[in-house]
Amino acid sequence: MKLNENIYLDLPQRITEIFPEIDSDICMELLHANEKYAELFKKSDELQKMHPFIMAVLEGSGEVTLTAE
């Protein structure tokens, strides 16, 4: 019984492990069920294609410097 208790008691670890899948499921459902979300998703996708550095910022990799432009 001790082994099963450890599996079920470590809720933060379990949530951490399944969060990406839950997040993806929610985003896909919103994309198909919510017109405003779909519109914002499309706009975000277009901006990322126009400005590839955006993904580096969102992913936390790479440098970004601000210029007057």
Buried (B, 14 or more C-beta within 10 A) or exposed (E): EEEEEEEEEEEEEEEEEEEEEEEEEEEEEBEEEEEEBEEEBEEEEEEEEEEEEBEEEEEEEEEEEEEEE
